[in-house]
Amino acid sequence: MFPTGFSSPNPPAAAQELKNKSLLISSVAVGHHANGLTKAASSTVSSFANSKPGSAKKLVIKNFKDKPKLPENYTDETWQKLKEAVEAIQNSTSIKYNLEELYQAVENLCSYKISANLYKQLRQICEDHIKAQIHQFREYPFFNKCWQDHCRQMIMIRSIFLFLDRTYVLQNSMLPSIWDMGLELFRTHIISDQKVQNKTIDGILLLIERERNGEAIDRSLLRSLLSMLSDLQIYQDSFEHRFLEETNRLYAAEGQRLIVVNIISAKGFKTVNNGKRKSNSKRFFYRKPLIATVEKQLLGEHLTAILQKGLNHLLDENRIQDLSLLYQLFSRVRGGVQVLLQHWIEYIKAFGSTIVINPEKDKTMVQELLDFKDKVDHIIDICFLKNEKFVNAMKEAFETFINKRPNKPAELIAKYVDSKLRAGNKEATDEELEKMLDKIMIIFRFIYGKDVFEAFYKKDLAKRLLVGKSASVDAEKSMLSKLKHECGAAFTSKLEGMFKDMELSKDIMIQFKQYMQNQNVPGNIELTVNILTMGYWPTYVPMEVHLPAEMVKLQEIFKTFYLGKHSGRKLQWQSTLGHCVLKAEFKEGKKELQVSLFQTLVLLMFNEGEEFSLEEIKQATGIEDGELRRTLQSLACGKARVLTKSPKGKDVEDGDKFTCNDDFRHKLFRIKINQIQMKETVEEQASTTERVFQDRQYQIDAAIVRIMKMRKTLSHNLLVSEVYNQLKFPVKPADLKKRIESLIDRDYMERDKENPNQYNYIA
């Protein structure tokens, strides 16, 4: 590089005469040329005297003479000198002229408007030299040295002709700079030669293949050759296509190999990642097409096969790290996430179905569902980066498999909640219990038979409230609030009514105790009564039993008290829900027994005798046979055996006899004897399910009548569609058809006489 201020030690006469000419100093506007150099353009300016504020200014020094003419042979001689210098550079010989002198010579020629001819002559001499080198390029195995020589030569030549490059060329945007001219000539006459090009690209591909095979290569050589292709603007057109074809072939074979050895493993993923890192490491390649090729062959062509071979295994073993890497890799391949999403849905449905369908898993179903939900949530959060598509797919999959077995999941969820809210559950703190209820509600949202849940939940809630088995009133009300938020006020109105009844019963009992004191009623039995609104509570089958005279008398007193305050109401005693505290004396000492009403009636018999048979107890108490057997079993065969059964055994048989166990021992003073009669039997489950089914029939009938009353006339398909929209539980088409037929038989509607597929409402 030579600055424009240098002067030749022996300037020609014409140049020397420049010292005597006038000097013009003017402002200069600076522009930008396409080849990256700075372009100066003189602007027309006025003198200082006539200048206006803000305008350009110039300084004129007068008495300068006109520019002298060049000597006759100056142009030819100067060009010959420059030509010799260029040829010396091209032939790698010494230049016999001083570089500053050559630079000044170019500047002088440009000052005399010979720039166009000078540029043309320079291009021609460069083109002639490059053409002469074609044979060398064809024969040389790797012509990196030839390319480097060409670049070095053009840099040297440009330094001599820099003034031409920065003035004339810069001012003519259609002309390439001297450096670009050299690239253009090289591309046109050397690299465009098919034989040269093929040999060059073959050599580059050979270098790349050797490196891929683990051999050490000269990476600087490879980088230089690839830079050459890029500089010559033929990388994509001539090289990239063949390079990607070779990459495609290599990784296609690697992809097949990985599928055979099962890619779903830490080692397999590492191999895929290494393949990508290799492509990433070649920073002198265009990365996107290369990486896309690797990803396509290692993953894109085998998405389904990869997932079929090992996704279930990764999910079963909860391989978080591998699943995270799998998602990252699939995210980079077009359509990869969608394929993974589909297999994710299928896995959840299949695994969830094994939990729900198998009756042997009923005892653990809800806990397994909660654990499974926690597991898939964790995978979505950590591995799938909380992708909303995977969240929604998970919800749809849960909703599908959990309803494959109608009603049972809803029943078991209700029982699971009961087990957690029941007194004696010390597994969790209040905070943990609250979190558990939140998780239960998530599973609850997926079930269709919410009315089944409500029926069983209400029955279990009634037991907890009436027997005082609720672990926490706050937890009960929290669960009620969650159900109300999820299903609406109508869903929880009866449940809320049960709580209101319990609160009102407390107030009534305070008043009753005051009433007893005012009436001076004698007796040593303390009576507590819960007043239950029939519409709120589960339906209980009344059972008439033989109560002791003291109990009957107290019932009558309470009846008189209550009906005196609420005339017109009817009281119906539910003996199946009663419970008592009995004081008993054994050889060890006094004890208090917490027992059911049925257990109380049996135990009180032993105040009148030593031994009783099953039949005698049955006649004396009036307890139903099945209920009595379970009651005796709890008293004589359980952990707290206050009665002795003869003969011994776990079941109560017809000929068994019972006596009081005077030798009964227990470390506690107050002993709670398991109330077997409160445990749900198969018959109770069937009864609860049957009540739900009947309630559904009433709801279906009501929905049909509402719709027909409003529409008057409706086709079968439209009626069915509107009924489905109104109902909150699943209904089979056959069941819906039966309800329509039932309403026709009861004259709520009729078939149209002309169109049997149409119904008319009967007012």
C-alpha positions in Angstrom: 0.0 0.0 0.0 1.4 3.4 -1.0 0.0 6.7 0.2 -1.0 9.3 -2.3 1.5 11.8 -0.9 4.6 10.0 -2.1 6.5 11.6 -5.0 9.0 10.2 -7.4 12.7 10.9 -6.7 13.1 11.7 -10.4 9.7 13.0 -11.6 9.2 13.6 -15.4 9.4 17.2 -16.7 5.6 17.4 -17.0 5.2 16.4 -13.4 8.0 18.9 -12.3 6.1 21.7 -14.1 3.1 21.1 -11.8 5.0 23.0 -9.1 4.5 26.2 -11.1 0.8 25.8 -11.7 -2.0 27.4 -9.7 -3.3 25.5 -6.6 -7.0 24.9 -6.1 -8.2 23.8 -2.6 -11.9 22.8 -2.6 -14.3 21.0 -0.3 -14.8 17.4 -1.2 -17.9 15.2 -0.8 -17.3 11.7 0.2 -19.3 8.7 -1.1 -19.2 4.9 -0.9 -18.3 2.7 -3.9 -19.5 -0.8 -4.5 -16.0 -2.3 -4.1 -15.7 -0.9 -0.6 -13.3 2.0 -1.3 -14.0 5.6 -0.5 -15.1 7.7 -3.5 -14.3 11.4 -3.7 -16.4 13.7 -5.8 -15.5 17.4 -6.2 -18.4 19.8 -5.7 -18.8 23.1 -7.4 -18.2 25.9 -4.9 -18.1 29.6 -4.8 -15.3 31.9 -3.6 -14.9 33.0 0.0 -16.1 36.5 -1.0 -19.4 35.4 -2.5 -20.1 32.4 -0.3 -23.3 32.2 1.6 -23.7 30.9 5.1 -23.8 27.1 5.1 -22.5 26.8 1.5 -19.3 25.0 0.4 -16.2 27.2 0.2 -13.0 27.2 -2.0 -9.7 29.0 -1.9 -8.4 30.3 -5.3 -4.8 31.1 -5.7 -4.4 33.1 -9.0 -1.5 33.4 -11.5 -1.3 29.6 -12.0 -0.4 28.6 -15.5 -2.1 25.9 -17.7 -1.1 22.3 -17.2 1.9 21.5 -19.5 1.7 18.8 -22.1 3.3 15.4 -21.6 6.4 14.6 -23.5 5.7 12.8 -26.8 6.7 9.2 -25.7 5.9 9.6 -22.0 2.7 7.5 -22.0 4.3 4.6 -23.9 7.5 4.6 -22.0 5.6 4.7 -18.6 3.3 1.9 -19.6 6.2 -0.2 -20.7 7.8 0.4 -17.3 4.6 -0.6 -15.6 4.1 -3.6 -17.8 7.6 -4.9 -17.0 6.8 -4.5 -13.3 3.5 -6.5 -13.6 5.2 -9.3 -15.6 8.0 -9.5 -13.0 5.4 -9.9 -10.3 3.6 -12.6 -12.3 6.8 -14.4 -13.0 8.0 -14.1 -9.4 11.2 -12.2 -10.5 12.6 -9.0 -9.0 11.3 -5.6 -10.1 14.0 -3.3 -11.3 12.0 -0.2 -10.6 11.3 1.5 -7.3 7.7 0.8 -6.1 7.2 4.5 -5.2 8.3 5.4 -8.7 5.8 3.0 -10.2 3.0 4.3 -8.0 3.9 7.9 -9.0 3.9 6.9 -12.6 0.3 5.6 -12.3 -0.8 8.7 -10.6 0.8 10.9 -13.3 -1.0 8.9 -16.1 -4.3 9.2 -14.2 -3.8 13.0 -13.9 -3.7 13.2 -17.7 -6.9 11.4 -18.3 -5.3 8.1 -19.4 -7.0 6.1 -16.7 -9.4 4.2 -19.0 -6.7 3.0 -21.3 -4.4 2.2 -18.4 -7.2 0.0 -16.8 -7.8 -1.7 -20.1 -4.2 -2.5 -20.6 -3.8 -3.8 -17.1 -6.8 -6.1 -17.5 -5.4 -7.4 -20.7 -2.0 -8.3 -19.4 -3.6 -10.0 -16.4 -5.9 -12.0 -18.6 -3.1 -13.1 -20.9 -1.1 -14.3 -17.9 -4.0 -16.3 -16.4 -4.8 -17.9 -19.8 -1.2 -19.0 -20.1 -1.5 -20.8 -16.7 -4.5 -23.1 -17.5 -2.2 -26.1 -18.3 -0.5 -25.8 -15.0 -3.8 -25.7 -13.1 -5.0 -28.8 -15.0 -1.9 -30.8 -14.1 -1.3 -29.7 -10.5 -3.0 -32.1 -8.1 -4.0 -29.4 -5.6 -3.6 -26.0 -7.0 -3.7 -24.2 -3.6 -0.2 -22.8 -4.2 -1.2 -21.5 -7.7 -4.2 -19.9 -6.1 -2.2 -18.4 -3.3 0.3 -17.1 -5.9 -2.4 -15.5 -7.9 -3.8 -13.8 -4.8 -0.4 -12.6 -3.8 0.3 -11.3 -7.3 -3.0 -9.4 -7.5 -2.4 -7.8 -4.1 1.0 -6.6 -5.3 -0.3 -5.3 -8.7 -3.1 -3.5 -6.9 -0.7 -1.7 -4.6 1.1 -0.3 -7.7 -2.1 0.7 -9.4 -3.8 1.8 -6.2 -4.3 5.4 -7.4 -6.1 4.1 -10.5 -8.3 1.8 -8.2 -9.2 4.6 -5.9 -10.0 7.2 -8.5 -11.0 6.0 -11.9 -12.4 2.6 -10.9 -14.2 4.0 -7.9 -15.9 6.6 -10.0 -17.1 4.0 -12.5 -19.4 1.7 -10.7 -19.7 -0.7 -13.6 -16.0 -1.6 -13.4 -14.8 -4.2 -11.0 -12.0 -3.2 -8.7 -8.5 -4.5 -9.5 -8.9 -7.3 -6.9 -12.4 -8.3 -8.2 -11.1 -8.1 -11.8 -8.4 -10.7 -10.8 -11.1 -12.9 -9.2 -13.3 -12.6 -12.3 -10.5 -13.5 -14.7 -9.5 -16.5 -12.5 -13.0 -17.7 -12.3 -13.6 -17.3 -16.1 -10.4 -18.8 -17.4 -9.3 -21.3 -14.7 -12.0 -22.5 -12.3 -14.7 -22.6 -15.0 -12.6 -25.1 -16.9 -14.5 -28.3 -16.3 -11.4 -30.4 -15.9 -9.8 -28.0 -13.4 -13.0 -27.7 -11.5 -13.7 -31.4 -11.2 -10.2 -32.1 -10.1 -10.3 -29.4 -7.5 -13.6 -30.5 -6.0 -12.6 -34.1 -6.1 -9.5 -33.3 -4.2 -11.5 -31.3 -1.6 -14.0 -34.1 -1.1 -11.2 -36.5 -0.7 -9.7 -34.4 2.1 -13.1 -34.3 3.8 -13.6 -38.0 3.5 -10.2 -38.7 4.9 -11.0 -36.5 7.9 -14.3 -38.2 8.4 -12.5 -41.5 8.5 -10.4 -40.3 11.3 -7.2 -39.4 9.4 -5.2 -36.3 10.1 -5.3 -33.7 7.3 -4.0 -30.2 6.7 -7.0 -28.3 7.8 -5.5 -25.0 6.7 -5.2 -26.3 3.2 -8.9 -27.4 3.2 -9.9 -24.1 4.6 -7.9 -22.2 2.0 -9.5 -24.2 -0.9 -13.0 -23.7 0.4 -12.3 -20.0 0.9 -11.2 -19.9 -2.7 -14.5 -21.4 -3.9 -16.3 -18.9 -1.8 -14.3 -15.9 -3.0 -14.8 -17.0 -6.6 -18.6 -17.3 -5.9 -18.8 -20.9 -7.1 -19.1 -22.6 -3.7 -22.9 -23.2 -3.9 -23.2 -23.8 -7.7 -20.2 -26.1 -8.1 -19.2 -27.6 -4.8 -22.0 -27.6 -2.3 -24.3 -29.9 -4.2 -21.7 -32.6 -4.6 -20.6 -32.1 -1.0 -24.1 -32.6 0.4 -24.6 -35.6 -1.8 -21.5 -37.3 -0.3 -22.7 -36.2 3.2 -26.1 -37.6 2.4 -24.6 -40.9 1.4 -22.4 -41.2 4.4 -25.0 -40.4 7.0 -27.7 -42.4 5.3 -25.5 -45.5 5.9 -24.8 -44.3 9.5 -28.5 -43.8 10.1 -29.3 -47.4 9.0 -26.5 -48.7 11.2 -27.8 -46.8 14.2 -31.4 -48.1 13.7 -30.0 -51.7 13.6 -28.2 -51.3 16.9 -31.1 -49.4 18.4 -30.5 -45.6 18.5 -32.7 -45.1 21.6 -29.9 -45.2 24.1 -27.4 -42.8 25.6 -24.8 -44.1 23.2 -27.0 -43.8 20.2 -28.0 -40.2 21.0 -24.3 -39.4 21.6 -23.6 -40.7 18.1 -26.3 -38.5 16.5 -25.0 -35.5 18.5 -21.4 -36.2 17.4 -22.6 -36.3 13.8 -24.0 -32.9 14.3 -21.0 -31.6 16.1 -18.8 -32.7 13.2 -20.9 -30.7 10.8 -20.9 -27.7 13.2 -17.1 -27.9 13.6 -16.5 -27.2 9.8 -17.1 -23.5 10.2 -15.9 -22.9 6.7 -18.8 -24.8 5.3 -22.3 -23.3 4.9 -23.7 -24.8 8.2 -27.4 -24.9 7.6 -27.5 -27.1 4.5 -24.9 -29.4 6.0 -26.6 -29.8 9.4 -29.9 -30.3 7.7 -28.5 -33.1 5.6 -27.0 -34.8 8.7 -30.2 -34.4 10.7 -32.3 -35.7 7.8 -30.3 -38.9 7.4 -29.7 -39.7 11.1 -33.1 -38.7 12.2 -35.5 -37.5 9.6 -35.6 -40.7 7.6 -36.1 -42.8 10.7 -38.4 -40.9 13.0 -41.1 -43.6 13.4 -38.6 -46.4 13.6 -36.6 -44.7 16.3 -39.7 -44.1 18.4 -41.2 -47.5 17.8 -37.9 -49.2 19.0 -37.3 -47.3 22.2 -39.6 -44.5 23.2 -41.7 -46.7 25.5 -38.6 -48.0 27.1 -37.3 -44.4 27.9 -40.7 -43.4 29.3 -41.1 -46.6 31.3 -37.7 -46.1 32.9 -38.2 -42.3 33.2 -34.9 -41.6 31.4 -35.1 -37.8 31.7 -31.7 -37.0 30.2 -32.3 -39.2 27.1 -35.8 -37.9 26.7 -34.6 -34.3 26.8 -32.0 -35.0 24.1 -34.6 -36.9 22.0 -36.9 -33.9 22.1 -34.0 -31.5 21.2 -33.0 -33.7 18.2 -36.6 -34.2 17.0 -37.2 -30.4 17.3 -34.5 -29.8 14.7 -36.1 -32.1 12.1 -39.1 -31.1 10.0 -42.1 -32.9 11.3 -40.1 -34.5 14.1 -42.1 -33.0 17.0 -45.4 -34.0 15.4 -44.3 -37.6 15.1 -43.0 -37.6 18.7 -46.3 -36.0 19.8 -48.3 -38.8 18.2 -46.3 -41.5 19.9 -46.5 -39.6 23.2 -50.3 -39.8 22.9 -50.3 -43.5 22.1 -48.0 -44.2 25.0 -50.2 -42.4 27.5 -53.3 -44.1 26.3 -51.7 -47.6 26.3 -50.1 -47.2 29.7 -53.1 -45.6 31.3 -55.4 -48.3 30.0 -53.4 -50.9 31.8 -54.1 -49.0 35.1 -57.8 -48.5 34.5 -59.0 -51.6 32.7 -57.6 -54.3 35.0 -60.0 -54.9 37.9 -57.1 -56.4 39.9 -55.7 -52.9 40.1 -58.8 -51.3 41.6 -57.3 -50.9 45.0 -54.3 -49.0 43.7 -55.9 -47.4 40.6 -56.2 -43.8 41.8 -52.7 -43.7 43.4 -51.2 -45.1 40.2 -53.1 -42.5 38.1 -51.8 -39.8 40.4 -48.2 -41.1 40.1 -48.5 -41.5 36.3 -49.8 -37.9 36.0 -46.9 -36.6 38.1 -44.5 -38.5 35.9 -45.8 -37.2 32.6 -46.1 -33.7 34.0 -42.4 -33.8 35.0 -41.4 -35.1 31.5 -43.4 -32.3 29.9 -41.8 -29.6 32.1 -38.2 -30.9 31.9 -37.9 -32.8 28.7 -40.5 -31.2 26.4 -39.9 -27.7 27.6 -43.5 -27.2 28.6 -44.6 -27.5 25.0 -48.3 -26.6 25.0 -49.1 -29.2 22.4 -47.8 -32.0 24.6 -49.8 -30.7 27.6 -53.0 -30.7 25.6 -52.2 -34.1 24.1 -51.7 -35.5 27.5 -55.1 -34.2 28.7 -56.8 -35.7 25.7 -55.1 -39.0 26.2 -56.0 -39.1 29.9 -59.6 -38.3 29.1 -59.7 -41.1 26.6 -58.3 -44.0 28.6 -59.8 -43.1 32.0 -63.3 -43.3 30.4 -62.7 -46.7 28.7 -64.2 -48.2 31.9 -67.4 -46.3 32.7 -68.2 -45.3 36.2 -65.6 -47.3 38.1 -62.8 -44.7 38.1 -65.3 -42.1 39.3 -66.3 -44.4 42.2 -62.7 -45.2 43.1 -61.7 -41.6 43.1 -64.5 -40.8 45.5 -63.3 -43.6 47.8 -59.7 -42.4 47.6 -60.8 -39.0 48.7 -62.7 -40.6 51.6 -59.6 -42.5 52.7 -57.6 -39.2 52.8 -60.3 -37.1 54.5 -61.2 -39.8 57.1 -60.1 -39.4 60.7 -57.0 -41.5 61.5 -55.3 -40.6 58.3 -51.9 -39.3 59.5 -50.0 -39.8 56.3 -49.9 -36.1 55.4 -49.9 -32.6 56.9 -52.6 -30.1 56.1 -50.5 -28.6 53.4 -49.7 -31.9 51.8 -53.4 -32.9 52.0 -54.3 -29.7 50.2 -51.8 -30.5 47.4 -53.2 -34.0 47.2 -56.7 -32.7 46.8 -55.6 -30.4 44.0 -54.0 -33.4 42.2 -57.2 -35.4 42.7 -59.2 -32.6 41.1 -57.0 -32.8 38.0 -57.8 -36.5 37.6 -61.5 -35.7 38.4 -61.7 -33.3 35.4 -61.0 -36.2 33.0 -63.9 -38.4 34.1 -67.3 -38.2 32.3 -69.3 -39.9 35.1 -69.1 -37.0 37.5 -72.6 -37.9 38.8 -71.2 -41.3 39.9 -68.4 -39.6 41.8 -71.0 -37.3 43.4 -73.1 -40.2 44.6 -70.3 -42.2 46.2 -68.7 -39.0 47.5 -71.9 -38.0 49.2 -72.4 -41.4 50.7 -68.9 -41.4 52.2 -69.2 -37.8 53.3 -72.3 -38.8 55.2 -70.5 -41.5 57.0 -67.7 -39.1 58.0 -70.0 -36.5 59.2 -72.5 -38.7 61.1 -69.9 -40.9 62.8 -67.5 -38.0 63.4 -64.8 -39.6 61.3 -63.8 -36.5 59.3 -60.1 -35.7 59.8 -60.5 -31.9 59.2 -63.5 -29.7 58.7 -61.2 -27.2 56.8 -60.1 -30.0 54.4 -63.8 -31.0 53.9 -64.8 -27.5 53.0 -61.8 -27.0 50.8 -62.7 -30.1 48.8 -66.3 -28.9 48.6 -65.0 -25.5 47.3 -62.9 -27.2 44.6 -65.9 -29.3 43.5 -68.1 -26.2 43.3 -65.5 -24.3 41.3 -65.1 -27.2 38.9 -68.7 -28.3 38.5 -70.9 -25.4 39.6 -73.2 -24.7 42.5 -75.8 -27.2 41.4 -73.3 -30.0 41.7 -72.5 -29.2 45.3 -75.8 -27.9 46.6 -76.8 -31.2 48.3 -73.3 -31.6 49.8 -73.5 -28.0 51.2 -76.9 -28.9 52.5 -75.4 -31.8 54.5 -73.0 -29.4 56.2 -75.8 -27.0 57.0 -77.8 -29.9 58.5 -74.9 -30.7 60.8 -74.6 -27.1 62.0 -78.3 -26.8 62.6 -78.3 -30.1 64.5 -75.8 -28.7 66.9 -78.1 -25.7 67.6 -81.1 -28.0 68.0 -79.3 -30.2 70.5 -78.4 -27.2 72.7 -82.0 -26.3 72.7 -83.0 -29.9 73.4 -80.7 -30.1 76.4 -82.2 -27.0 77.8 -85.7 -28.5 77.2 -84.7 -31.7 79.1 -83.5 -29.6 82.1 -86.7 -27.6 82.1 -88.8 -30.7 82.0 -86.8 -32.5 84.7 -86.7 -35.7 82.7 -84.9 -38.4 84.8 -82.4 -40.8 83.1 -78.7 -41.5 82.7 -78.7 -41.7 78.9 -77.4 -38.7 76.9 -79.2 -38.5 73.6 -77.7 -36.7 70.5 -79.8 -36.4 67.4 -78.8 -35.2 63.9 -81.7 -33.9 61.8 -81.1 -34.8 58.2 -82.9 -33.2 55.3 -84.0 -36.2 53.1 -83.2 -34.5 49.8 -79.6 -33.7 50.8 -78.5 -37.1 52.1 -78.1 -40.5 50.6 -81.1 -42.7 50.6 -81.1 -45.2 53.5 -83.3 -48.2 53.8 -85.2 -48.0 57.1 -84.7 -50.9 59.4 -87.0 -51.5 62.4 -85.1 -52.8 65.4 -86.1 -53.5 69.0 -84.7 -50.7 71.1 -84.6 -50.7 74.9 -87.4 -49.0 76.7 -85.1 -46.1 77.9 -84.1 -45.3 74.3 -87.7 -45.4 73.0 -88.7 -43.0 75.8 -86.0 -40.6 74.9 -86.9 -40.8 71.2 -90.5 -39.9 72.0 -89.4 -36.9 74.2 -87.2 -35.6 71.3 -90.1 -36.1 68.8 -92.4 -34.1 71.0 -89.8 -31.3 71.4 -88.9 -31.1 67.7 -92.4 -31.3 66.3 -93.5 -28.7 68.8 -91.1 -26.3 67.1 -91.6 -27.5 63.5 -95.2 -28.6 63.1 -96.0 -30.4 59.9 -92.7 -32.1 59.6 -92.1 -35.8 59.8 -89.3 -37.6 61.6 -88.0 -41.0 60.5 -85.4 -42.6 62.7 -82.5 -44.2 60.8 -81.2 -46.9 63.1 -78.5 -47.9 60.6 -76.7 -44.6 61.3 -76.8 -44.7 65.1 -73.8 -45.1 67.3 -73.3 -45.2 71.1 -70.8 -45.1 73.9 -71.3 -48.0 76.3 -69.7 -48.4 79.8 -68.6 -51.9 80.5 -67.0 -53.7 83.4 -64.5 -56.6 82.9 -62.2 -58.4 85.2 -59.4 -55.9 84.2 -61.7 -53.0 85.1 -64.0 -50.5 83.5 -63.9 -49.6 79.8 -65.8 -47.4 77.4 -66.8 -48.9 74.1 -67.5 -46.8 71.0 -69.9 -49.0 69.0 -72.7 -48.8 66.5 -76.4 -48.9 67.5 -76.6 -52.6 66.3 -73.5 -53.5 68.3 -75.1 -51.7 71.3 -78.3 -53.8 71.1 -76.4 -57.0 71.0 -74.1 -56.1 73.9 -77.0 -54.9 76.1 -78.5 -58.5 75.9 -75.7 -59.8 78.0 -76.9 -57.8 80.9 -79.8 -60.2 80.9 -78.0 -63.5 80.4 -74.7 -65.3 80.0 -75.0 -67.0 76.6 -77.2 -66.5 73.5 -77.4 -68.2 70.1 -77.5 -66.4 66.8 -81.2 -67.0 66.5 -82.0 -65.7 70.0 -80.1 -62.5 69.4 -81.9 -62.1 66.1 -85.3 -62.5 67.7 -84.5 -60.1 70.6 -82.9 -57.3 68.5 -84.9 -57.5 65.2 -81.6 -56.9 63.3 -81.7 -58.2 59.7 -79.8 -61.5 59.4 -76.9 -60.3 57.2 -76.4 -57.2 59.2 -76.5 -59.2 62.5 -73.9 -61.6 61.3 -71.5 -58.8 60.4 -72.2 -57.2 63.8 -71.5 -60.3 65.7 -68.3 -60.9 63.6 -67.0 -57.4 64.6 -67.7 -58.1 68.3 -66.4 -61.7 68.5 -63.8 -62.1 65.6 -62.2 -58.7 65.4 -59.2 -57.2 67.2 -61.4 -56.1 70.2 -63.2 -59.3 71.1 -65.6 -58.4 73.8 -67.7 -61.5 73.0 -66.6 -65.1 72.7 -67.9 -67.2 69.9 -68.4 -71.0 70.1 -67.2 -72.7 68.1 -64.3 -70.5 67.1 -63.9 -69.2 63.6 -63.8 -66.1 61.4 -67.4 -66.4 60.1 -70.6 -66.5 62.0 -72.6 -69.7 61.3 -76.2 -70.7 62.2 -75.3 -72.8 65.2 -72.9 -70.4 66.9 -73.3 -69.3 70.4 -71.9 -66.2 72.1 -70.9 -65.3 75.6 -69.4 -62.1 77.2 -65.6 -62.2 77.3 -65.0 -61.2 81.0 -61.3 -61.7 80.4 -61.2 -58.9 77.8 -58.1 -56.8 78.0 -57.0 -53.6 76.2 -54.5 -50.9 77.0 -56.9 -48.1 76.2 -59.8 -47.0 78.3 -62.0 -45.9 75.4 -62.0 -48.6 72.7 -63.4 -48.1 69.2 -64.8 -51.3 67.8 -64.7 -51.5 64.0 -68.2 -50.8 62.7 -68.4 -53.5 60.0 -72.0 -52.6 59.2 -70.8 -49.2 58.0 -68.4 -50.8 55.5 -69.6 -50.8 52.0 -70.8 -54.1 50.7 -71.2 -55.2 47.1 -74.9 -54.7 47.4 -74.4 -51.1 48.6 -72.1 -50.4 45.6 -74.7 -51.9 43.3 -77.4 -49.9 45.0 -75.5 -46.6 44.7 -74.8 -47.3 41.0 -78.4 -48.2 40.4 -79.5 -44.9 42.0 -77.1 -43.0 39.7 -78.6 -44.8 36.7 -82.1 -44.0 37.8 -81.2 -40.3 38.3 -79.7 -40.3 34.8 -82.9 -41.6 33.4 -84.9 -38.8 35.1 -82.4 -36.2 33.8 -82.6 -37.7 30.2 -86.4 -37.6 30.4 -86.5 -34.1 31.7 -84.1 -32.9 29.0 -86.1 -34.5 26.2 -89.4 -33.0 27.5 -87.8 -29.5 27.8 -86.5 -29.6 24.3 -89.8 -30.9 22.8 -91.8 -28.4 24.8 -89.8 -25.6 23.3 -89.5 -27.0 19.7 -92.9 -28.7 19.5 -91.7 -30.7 16.4 -88.2 -32.2 15.9 -86.5 -34.9 13.9 -84.8 -37.8 15.7 -81.2 -36.8 14.9 -81.7 -33.2 16.0 -83.4 -34.3 19.2 -80.5 -36.7 20.0 -78.0 -34.0 19.2 -79.6 -31.4 21.5 -80.0 -33.9 24.4 -76.3 -34.8 24.2 -75.5 -31.1 24.4 -77.6 -30.7 27.6 -76.5 -33.8 29.5 -73.3 -33.8 31.6 -72.8 -37.5 31.5 -72.3 -40.0 28.6 -75.3 -41.8 27.2 -75.4 -44.7 24.8 -77.6 -44.2 21.7 -79.6 -47.3 22.6 -80.3 -46.0 26.1 -81.4 -42.7 24.7 -83.7 -44.4 22.3 -85.3 -46.4 25.2 -86.1 -43.1 27.0 -87.7 -41.7 23.9 -89.9 -44.8 23.6 -90.8 -44.5 27.3 -91.9 -40.9 26.9 -94.0 -41.9 23.8 -95.7 -44.7 25.9 -96.4 -42.1 28.6 -97.9 -39.7 26.1 -95.4 -36.9 26.5 -94.6 -37.0 22.8 -95.6 -39.0 19.7 -94.2 -40.0 16.3 -95.4 -38.0 13.4 -97.9 -40.0 11.3 -96.4 -39.0 8.0 -92.8 -39.0 9.0 -91.8 -41.7 11.6 -88.4 -40.1 12.0 -90.0 -37.0 13.5 -91.5 -36.4 16.9 -94.3 -34.1 18.0 -94.8 -32.7 21.5 -98.1 -33.5 23.2 -99.2 -30.6 25.4 
